[in-house]
Amino acid sequence: MFNALVVNKDEDSGKTSAAVQQIGLDDLPEADVTVAVEYSTINYKDGLCIGSGGGLVRKYPHVPGIDFAGTVEASGDDRYKAGDKVVLTGWRVGEAHWGGYSQKARVRADWLVPLPDRLDTRAAMAVGTAGFTAMLAVMALEDHGLTPGHGPVLVTGAAGGVGSVATAILANLGYEVAGVTGRPETAEYLKSLGASQIVAREEINETTKRPLEGETWAGCIDAVGGTMLARVLGQMKYGASVAAVGLAGGAALPTTVIPFLLRGVNLLGIDSVMQPYDNRLRAWKRIASDLPMDKLEAMVTPATLADLPQLGADILKGRVKGRVVVDVNG
């Protein structure tokens, strides 16, 4: 028997509850690789799955955790053998399939990626889905022509998980980073990650009747969406790109096509869930080489399985800063 955070749903009231309890190997879903999980983390989706489910969880009882890192314990697939270090993000694990908030997990080999040599399992979860998404966004901007020296790169929601890692990676690569935050107390934290400019959320979160403003940003990683993304599109330099990674500010996009037609602005959608294996491998290798480990460590708050119900509520309210590393054996 081993520990897992299990979410149950009361059929009469429809309410869910999450608690650490013991389960066994026979309780795990069928799949070809069993992993002894060492670390996981907390994401917005995890907060939804721990709480109401947000429509993401279809069947209860459920073990959330959309990412994890650990050691292969048993494998029915030739690509992995016992003792291999692996990392998993995406593929609806933790939503439709039991996830990483457990001391053991059983998943498909197709969903795993070998852990790069320069990363251990704890560092991999300090990165997690948020950092993986940030790296995909940086790669997409570079694939569309962004290079250091073109001007400042804006990161919205900069103190959050994606924003923190994006800020550290961009600064390490030589970019001038402007971080947007609605929490003034995070300014020094963002500067420690490499941000050279702090932009108050209220300065950029208001809609304007002008479809275009002055050309300011050479690139943008946007975790907010909504009116902020609409405003940012009108401030991009000619031919610049915005990598859209989140919708903390809403799913609607109240803008016009003018930035796309008159300035050739690109809006790049970043999906981390169904990302093909080759690009996953490319992103994890870039993380190992381009993310400064000392900056990564500065983002980390440690946690255990027992902390997850409260953390799930906190992340939905925007109260989690940086990266939370969950020691599932702690």
N, C-alpha and C positions, 0 to 999 in steps of 0.2 A: 504494500500500500504506500501511497505517496500523497503529498499535498497539492491541492489545486484550488483556484478561486472559481467557485461554481455559482452560476446565476440560475435561480429558479423562479418560476412564474406561478402565482396563485391563479388558478383557473376561474375562481369565482369573482375575485376583485380585479383581476388583470394586472395586479401590481407585481413587480419583480423585486427580488432581494438577492444580494451577493454576500457570500461568506466563504472563508477558507474551510475546506473539508477534505477528508481522505477519500481517494478513489483508487482503483486498481487498473492494471494493464488491460484487463478484459473490458473495462469501461471505455477505453480509447476507441476512436473510430477506426475502421479498416483502412489501411494504407501500407505502402511497402517499406518505409523507413521509420524506425523508432529512434527518437533523439532524447538524450538526457539533457534537459534544458538547464542552462546555467543563469542566463539573464534575459529579461524582457524590458519593456519600457511602456510609456503611456502616451497615447495619441488621442486626438479628438474622437475618432471612431470608437476607440476603446471606452471612452467616457459614455458614449451612446449605448454601447453593448453592455456595460456594467449597470447602467441605469435602465431606461425604458426600452433600450434596444433600438429605438429610433427607426424601426422598420428593417433594421439590418439583420437581426436574429430571427430565424424562422421556427426554430425548434428548441425546446427547453427539456431538461437542464442543459446549460451551455457553459463552456469554458472559453472566455474571451482571450484577447492577446493577439494583435494582428502581426506581431513580429517576435522573433526570439533567436537566440544563438546558443549553441551547445555542442555536444559531442555525440556522434552517431553511436548508438548502442547495438542496433541490429538493422540489417538491410537486406531486402530481397531484390535489390537493383545493383548491377555491376558497377555503377558510377560511384557508389559510396560503400565504405566498409567500416566496421567497428573501429572507433578511435578517430575518425575524421572529424575535423572542426567545421561546422556549417553555420550558415545564417539564413534566415527566412524572413521575407517581407512580402506582403500582398497576397494575391491569389484567393482573396476572400477568406483566408485563414483567420480565425478569431471572430468571423461573422457567420458564414455558412458552414464552416468546418471548425472543430475545436482547435484552440490556439495555444499561445505560449504562456498563459498564466497557470502553469502546471510544472511540476518537477519532471514530467515526461510528456512527450508529444509524439503522435504518429501521423506522418504526412506523406504525400507523394514525393518521389525523388525529383520530379520535374519542377517542384516548387523551391528546391534548395539551391544554394550557391556555396561553393567552397569558400571558406574564410581566407582572405588574402594573408600572406605571411606576416605582414607588418601589423596586423590587427589581432588582438585577442578577443574573446567572446564578450568581455565587459565593454571594451571600446566599441565593438560592433553595435552594441545596444545603446551606448552613448550616442552613436550615430542614428541607428534605428530607421524606421520608415521616414521620419522627418528629415534626417540627414541625407538619406538615399534620395529622397525627392529633391532636396536642395541641390545635390550634385547633378541630378538629371536636368534641373533647370539651368545650372551654370553651363553644362555641356550643350544644351539646346541654344542658349544665347551665343556661345562661341561658334557653334555650327552655323549660325546665321550672321557671323561676321564680327561679333564683339571681341575687341582686344583691349588690353590696358592702354591708357593714353587717349581714348576717345572721349573721355569725360566721366562724370560720376555715374555710378550704378545705384539705383534706388532699390532698397529692400523694405517692403511694407510688412507690418507685423514682425518687426525685426527682433523683438525680445522673445518671441515664441520659438518653438523647436526648429521649424524649417528656417525661419529668419536668422536664428543664432548661428546655425551651421553655415548658411549661405553667406552671412557676413564674414565669418572666419575664413572660409574658402576664398571668397573674392579678394579679401584684403591680403591673404597669403600669396595670391597670384599676381598681386601688384595693382589691383583695381582700387580706385577711389570709391568708397562706399558711403552712401547716405542712408541711415536707418530711420524708418518711421516708427514711432511708438506713441501710444496714448498713456504710457506710464512714465512720467518724468523721472521717477526714482531708478529707472533702468538705464539712464543715459551713460553713467560711468561703466556699467556692465558692457554696454554696446561698444563703447570706446576701447575697453580692454580687449574686445574681440577684433578690433581693427577698424571700426567705423570712424571716419574722419568728420562726419557731419551728422547731427541729430535733427530730425524733422518732426515737429510736434504733429500729432495726428490731426488736430483741428485745422492746421494750416493747409491740409491737402484732402480733407474728407468732405468738403462742401462742393456741391454741384455748381457749375457755372454755365451761363448761357452761351459763352464763347466756346465753339468746338475746338479751337486751337489757341494755345497760349505760347509763351516763349519756349524755344527749344532748350530744354534743360538736361534731360537724362539720356545717357548713351545706352542704357539698358535698364531693365527692371525685373525683379523677382517679386511677384505679388501674391501674398497669402490672404488677402482681404476680399477682393472682388467688389461688387456693388458700386456705390458712388465714388469710392476712392479710385478704383480701377478706371472708371469713366474719366475722372479728372486727370489721372496720370497719362492716359492715352493721348490727351491733348497737349502734354508737356514733353513728349518724346522727341528726340532729335530725328532728323530726316533718315529714314531707312532703319531706325532702331527697332528693337524687339522687346516685348514684354512676355515673360514666362509666367503663366497663370497656374498657381499651385493650390489655391484654396478659396474659400468663400465665407470667411468669418464675418464679413460685413454684408452678406446677402448674395443670393444667386442672380438677381436682376442686374442688368448692365444698361443703365440709362445714358446712352451716348448716341453718337451718329457715326456714319461711315467716313466722315470727313478726314480724321487722322489717317485712315488707311488709304484714301484716295489722293490726298494732297501731300502727305508726307511719307507715304510708303511704309507706314508703321506695321509691324508684324505682331499678331497676338498668338502666342504659342501655348497650346494646351499641354500640360505635363501630367501624365498618368503614371503612377507608380505601381498600381495593382496588377495589371496584366502585361507589364513590360517584358519583352522577349528576353530570353536567357542571355544572348550575346551582349545585349546592351546593359543588362544587370551586371554581368561580369566586368564590362568596361567601366561602369559607374563605381563598383566596389574597388577596382584597382586604382581609379582616380582618387577616391576617398583616401585610400591608404597612402597615396603619394602627395596629395594636395591639401589635406586637412591637417593643420598643425595640432599635434596631440596635446600640447600644453593648453592650447585654447579650448580644445574639446573637454579636457578635464575641468576647466574653469566653469563649464556650463552645467556640470553634473550635480544632481541632487539624488542621494541614495534612497532606496525604498525597499520594502518587502511585500509579499503577497497581502499581508494584513492591512497595508496602507492603501491598497488599490480602491476600495469603495469610496474613501474620501477624496483620493486623487482623481477618480472618475468624475465626481461632482465638481471638483475645483477646475479641471481643464475645460469643462463645458461653460464655466463662468469666466474664462480667460485669466485664471489666477495661477497658472503654472508657468514658470520662467525657465527658459533653457531646456535641458534634457534631464529626464528622470530615468535612472537606471534601477530596475527592479531585480534584486537578487532573489530568485524564486526558492533558493535553499536557505535564505537568511531567517 
